[in-house]
C-alpha cells in the first residue's frame, strides 16, 4: 500500500490524528521507530489544540525536519534547507486548500467542544481530514525526491 493511502486510511479509521498519520508514514524510512513518532506527534492534532496549524501540516514539518538532520559542521546550512522545504510545502498546500489553519480548513474551531461535535457530526474527520493527510504526504514525498 502506498504511503499516502496508508496515512489517509489511518486518520479515516480514527487510529491517529492528522499529525500522527503523516509523521508516522515517514518515520521508519527516516530512522525513527513508528511508535516513537506516533507518541511525538500526538500533541499536534486538531490545530495543536489551539485553533492553529493543521496536524497534517505539522506532521509534514516533522518529517521534513527528520529527513534533514542538522549538520554539526554547518548547522545553519541544514536548517536553511529545511526552511526552504517548509516554504515550498506551505506554498503547495495553500495552493490546494488556501490555508494551513485547521479551523479554516474544517470550518469549525475544534477548541470549542460544541464546534468539535458539529465537525464530528458532519463526518469531517473521516472525509476532509484524510484528504489533507493524503495531500500532505504526497507533497512531502515529492519534496524528498532526489534532485
C-alpha positions as CSV (number, residue, x, y, z in Angstrom):
1,X,0.0,0.0,0.0
2,X,1.4,3.4,-0.8
3,X,2.3,5.8,2.0
4,X,-0.4,8.5,1.2
5,X,-3.1,5.8,1.1
6,X,-2.0,4.3,4.4
7,X,-1.8,7.6,6.1
8,X,-5.2,8.8,4.9
9,X,-6.6,5.5,6.0
10,X,-5.2,5.9,9.4
11,X,-7.0,9.1,10.0
12,X,-10.2,8.0,8.3
13,X,-10.3,5.0,10.6
14,X,-9.6,7.2,13.6
15,X,-6.4,5.4,14.5
16,X,-4.5,8.6,15.0
17,X,-4.7,12.3,14.4
18,X,-3.6,14.1,11.3
19,X,-0.1,14.8,12.6
20,X,0.4,11.2,13.7
21,X,-0.9,9.9,10.3
22,X,1.5,12.0,8.3
23,X,4.6,11.8,10.5
24,X,4.5,8.0,11.2
25,X,4.1,7.4,7.4
26,X,7.7,8.6,7.0
27,X,9.3,7.7,10.4
28,X,10.6,4.2,9.7
29,X,12.2,5.2,6.4
30,X,13.9,8.0,8.2
31,X,15.3,6.0,11.1
32,X,12.7,6.7,13.8
33,X,10.6,4.0,15.3
34,X,7.0,4.3,14.3
35,X,5.8,4.1,17.9
36,X,8.1,6.9,19.0
37,X,6.9,9.0,16.0
38,X,3.3,8.3,16.9
39,X,3.9,9.5,20.5
40,X,5.8,12.6,19.4
41,X,3.1,13.7,17.1
42,X,0.1,13.1,19.4
43,X,0.0,16.6,20.7
44,X,-0.1,18.2,17.2
45,X,-3.5,17.1,16.0
46,X,-6.5,19.4,15.9
47,X,-4.6,22.6,15.1
48,X,-2.2,21.8,18.0
49,X,-5.3,22.1,20.2
50,X,-5.1,25.9,20.0
51,X,-7.0,26.6,16.8
52,X,-3.8,26.8,14.7
53,X,-1.9,24.9,12.1
54,X,-3.4,21.7,10.7
55,X,-1.9,18.5,12.1
56,X,-1.3,17.2,8.6
57,X,1.0,20.3,8.1
58,X,2.8,19.9,11.4
59,X,3.3,16.2,10.7
60,X,4.8,17.1,7.3
61,X,7.1,19.6,9.0
62,X,8.3,17.0,11.4
63,X,9.0,14.6,8.5
64,X,10.9,17.2,6.6
65,X,13.0,18.1,9.6
66,X,13.7,14.4,10.3
67,X,14.8,14.0,6.7
68,X,17.3,16.8,7.0
69,X,19.3,16.3,10.2
70,X,21.2,19.3,11.5
71,X,24.8,19.1,10.5
72,X,27.3,19.5,13.3
73,X,29.8,21.1,10.9
74,X,27.3,23.6,9.4
75,X,24.0,23.6,11.3
76,X,22.8,26.8,9.5
77,X,23.0,25.1,6.1
78,X,20.8,22.2,7.1
79,X,18.3,24.5,8.9
80,X,18.2,26.7,5.8
81,X,17.5,23.7,3.6
82,X,14.7,22.6,5.9
83,X,13.2,26.1,5.9
84,X,13.2,26.2,2.1
85,X,11.4,22.8,2.0
86,X,8.8,24.0,4.6
87,X,8.2,27.2,2.5
88,X,7.7,25.1,-0.6
89,X,5.4,22.7,1.3
90,X,3.4,25.6,2.5
91,X,3.1,27.1,-1.0
92,X,1.8,23.8,-2.4
93,X,-0.6,23.0,0.4
94,X,-2.0,26.5,0.3
95,X,-2.4,26.2,-3.5
96,X,-4.6,23.2,-2.8
97,X,-6.6,24.4,0.2
98,X,-6.0,28.1,0.6
99,X,-4.8,27.9,4.2
100,X,-2.7,25.9,6.7
101,X,-5.1,26.6,9.6
102,X,-7.2,23.7,10.9
103,X,-10.2,25.8,11.8
104,X,-10.2,27.4,8.4
105,X,-9.8,24.1,6.6
106,X,-12.7,22.4,8.6
107,X,-14.9,25.5,9.2
108,X,-15.0,24.7,12.9
109,X,-13.0,25.7,15.9
110,X,-12.0,22.4,17.5
111,X,-11.1,24.1,20.7
112,X,-14.8,24.6,21.3
113,X,-16.5,21.3,22.3
114,X,-19.7,22.2,20.6
115,X,-18.0,23.0,17.3
116,X,-15.8,19.9,17.5
117,X,-19.1,17.9,18.0
118,X,-20.5,19.6,14.9
119,X,-17.4,18.7,12.9
120,X,-17.7,15.1,14.1
121,X,-21.5,15.0,13.2
122,X,-20.7,16.2,9.7
123,X,-18.1,13.4,9.4
124,X,-15.3,15.9,8.6
125,X,-12.6,13.8,10.4
126,X,-13.3,10.9,8.1
127,X,-14.0,12.9,4.9
128,X,-11.9,16.1,4.9
129,X,-9.0,15.2,7.2
130,X,-8.0,12.2,5.1
131,X,-7.7,14.5,2.1
132,X,-5.4,16.9,3.9
133,X,-3.3,14.0,5.2
134,X,-3.1,12.3,1.8
135,X,-2.0,15.5,0.1
136,X,0.5,16.5,2.8
137,X,2.1,13.1,2.4
138,X,2.3,13.4,-1.4
139,X,3.8,16.9,-1.1
140,X,6.5,15.7,1.3
141,X,7.2,12.7,-0.9
142,X,7.8,14.9,-3.9
143,X,10.0,17.3,-1.8
144,X,12.2,14.4,-0.6
145,X,12.8,13.0,-4.1
146,X,16.4,13.2,-5.1
147,X,17.2,16.1,-7.3
